[in-house]
Structures are given as C-alpha cells and as structure tokens.
C-alpha cells in the first residue's frame, strides 16, 4: 500500500503524515499496480563464496521512486528501463518488497 | 525551490585571511579535536591571531555531535556565535556563507571554521554519519558508494559516459597529488591501473572512491576592511550559496542533476562572474562521478558532457581547467568530510602559496562541497583583491 493525496491525486512513498511540498494531510492508503521500471541499478560485489547482488531504484507506474532489488535473474541481467513487477517475500523473518522481471 | 532574485549577499565584504591543514594522511595518537585544534592554531598564527581573538566558531566533527561547544572549550574561545551544522561535507562551505553574513552584520569580528578527523588511525574506515531508513536498509546498498554508483549508472545510460572517462578523473587527481607533498597517495596511477582495480558497486571500483585518511583543516575569516592586516593576499568571499533537494538517493528527483545547479548559479550571480571566468576549481570528489556531475551542474560544460570534457587531461596538471589541484578526496586527503579542504586549497591558490602545483595568476577560485549522497550542495566563489 502507498499513500495518495485526495486533493492533488499525487502518490507518495515513503509513508508520511503530510504530502511533501503542499503539506496536505488528506492522505489515503491505496493499492498500487505493482508495475514499475528500473531507473538505475548497481551490482554490489562480494567476496566469494557470498554472491554479488543488485540494488535498484524503481519508478512505480504511479510515480514514486523507491529502492529495491530484482529477484529471479542474475544481478548483471538487470538493466535500466527494464519492466518489473512487485512481489512481497519474507526475508530475515520480515516482509520485503522486491521486484521480478515482467 | 524559491528564488527571489534579490540576493543581497555581501559580495567581497569578507575574506578568508588564513588557511591551514594538519595531520594529513595518518596522524596516530591524536583525537579528532586534537587534530582540529592543531589546524586552528596554525591558521590563527598565520593571521597573527590567538584563540581568544575569535568570536565566532563554526565546526563539525564526525565523532562529536556537540563539537561546536567542545572545540570552543578546548581552544579557550568564548564565541558570540557557535554553529555546528550537520550537512555532511558541505557543512564548511555553508559555514563560510553564514560567517560572511554574520561578519557583515557585525554579529562577530573574527570567524574560525574548523574540522578534524582521526578516522583512519582510530577505525580504519569511513566514519559514516549516514543512517539508512527502513525503506532502503533491507536492500544492503553499500553506504555511501552504492548511491553514487546508481548515479553513475544513470549518467552512463543517458549520456554514454564510460569507465575510461571516470578513470580520467581519478588519473587527473593523482597527477595533481604528485605535485603536493601533503597528499596521501602519490604513486603513479595509469588508466590501466584504474580499469584493473577491484569493482565495489558497479560501475564504480576502488579507484573511483575517495581515500580513508586522518586530517584536519581550519580557515579564518574577517571583514574585508581588516583582511589586509592579517594576510598579504586575502581570498575575498564573492559568493556563497547552498541548496538541498533530498536526503536518501531514492528521493533524488534526477540522478544526473544535483542541487549544485542551484547553489552554483546563485553563487555566480552574487559574485557577478561565470564559469568561464574561474581560474581554478575545487570540487568535493567523494567519487569520480561527483566531478563530472559538478562540472556540468556548475556550468563548466553542458549537461551530459562531463565525461567527454575530462578526456585528454583537460582537468589534469597542464590542462585547460585545473580541477582539484591538491589531489582531491581521491588522492590527497579524505578524513570523512572533505568540504573544508576545497576551501583551504581554493584560498591557497588565490594566495599564490601552492608551490609546484600553483596555477599561474589565479584571481578566481570556485570551491564546492557535497553532503550526504549528492544531497546537500554548497558553492563558494573566492577572488583576489583585483576582483573586488
């Protein structure tokens, strides 16, 4: 779930008590489509045997940008402009938002 | 972003009258405040001043949240104005802006701006004040390099910037450092060395990263009317401006444009000069991509052209635009927050005291600081007496 301002229709992430800029407090929770596009990507190199992993910035179809990870493909296959879909997994005993290639 | 267009910054009404460093590289046995105090004493002596003459203190130490009060007590200063802002490596350039306003309005007469860090000998790594939010932390981005890597990847994607072009920044910084006896890394660095260095967070590798060193710096500012009592060639503050657009990298509106575009244009307007007039440029090069972004945002080349601009040694010794003439954070010194070293080098270039690395006939120097992950940007333009 992400927030949206009733007055302006603007979607907001991360959750706040007021819309940035306008200060509007008329925020409601809405379910985003889960569709996104990779805005940028980096591969964090690890000492073996630990595996390299990717960190991405994803532009949600609704507008907000957030940090995440793309699962289901090797870290080097993730590229800017790639269409991705959100999925909530459990990692380290907590829910985690990741993305998968469409 | 609001801009009244009526910026009454007191152009040339204040000056940096001395600039000193201490403990560059490794300084075992000192605390951060010891190092800062050494730099303060050296800067004050250069200006024929003593701690008790100081009535405004601006300081930011990574390992001491209340360092303004700490350093005042340590040095025996009773400031009328104490500032301890926390905008990372841009803090000290913002101190210059605030000190200029306070001096001009006679809130104070002698301003001391100071920094010191023993991070290398105390911890062996960057003392990092950046705390990830719950929305970024689970993805294990390396702080702060992955944020800059995301910016570099985007710049490459949009403008075709290459690793070789980032490497040209690292090689230029090293070649300047080789002319600076105080620089920490003075071994030769070739583009092949750069390309073969270990990758850390693609597309950035070890040689894209600033150093982890100890070091301290201090500068003293007075009003222009008494600057010549303290320095034969003061560096007059012609413009100083800052801007912040985000904190975490996921909230940066465009990873290829920084708030330096705003701080820079305002500082140029205050100073009445343009990029083409600047003789020497000191940029906070935490990573190689910073140099490209700031050269673009500060108007030295068009947006997207930074990579091509630095090719062929243009910013290296003997090049058309001298950038980071001390060797920068990449090869000279980086104790955690490099900002004040841009001001020390800019001042010393205007004072014409830089020895082998002195750029001929410097009249105008631009210094630029960066805080957080491209988050806080601050620009200071310094000029010789001839520019007043």
Interface residues (C-beta under 8 A of the other chain):
Chain A: X13 X14 X39 X40 X41 X42 X43 X44 X45 X53 X55 X57 X65 X66 X67 X68 X69 X80 X81 X91 X92 X94 X96
Chain B: X133 X135 X136 X138 X139 X140 X141 X142 X146 X149 X150 X151 X153 X154 X157 X198 X199 X200 X201 X202 X203 X204 X248 X249 X250 X251 X255
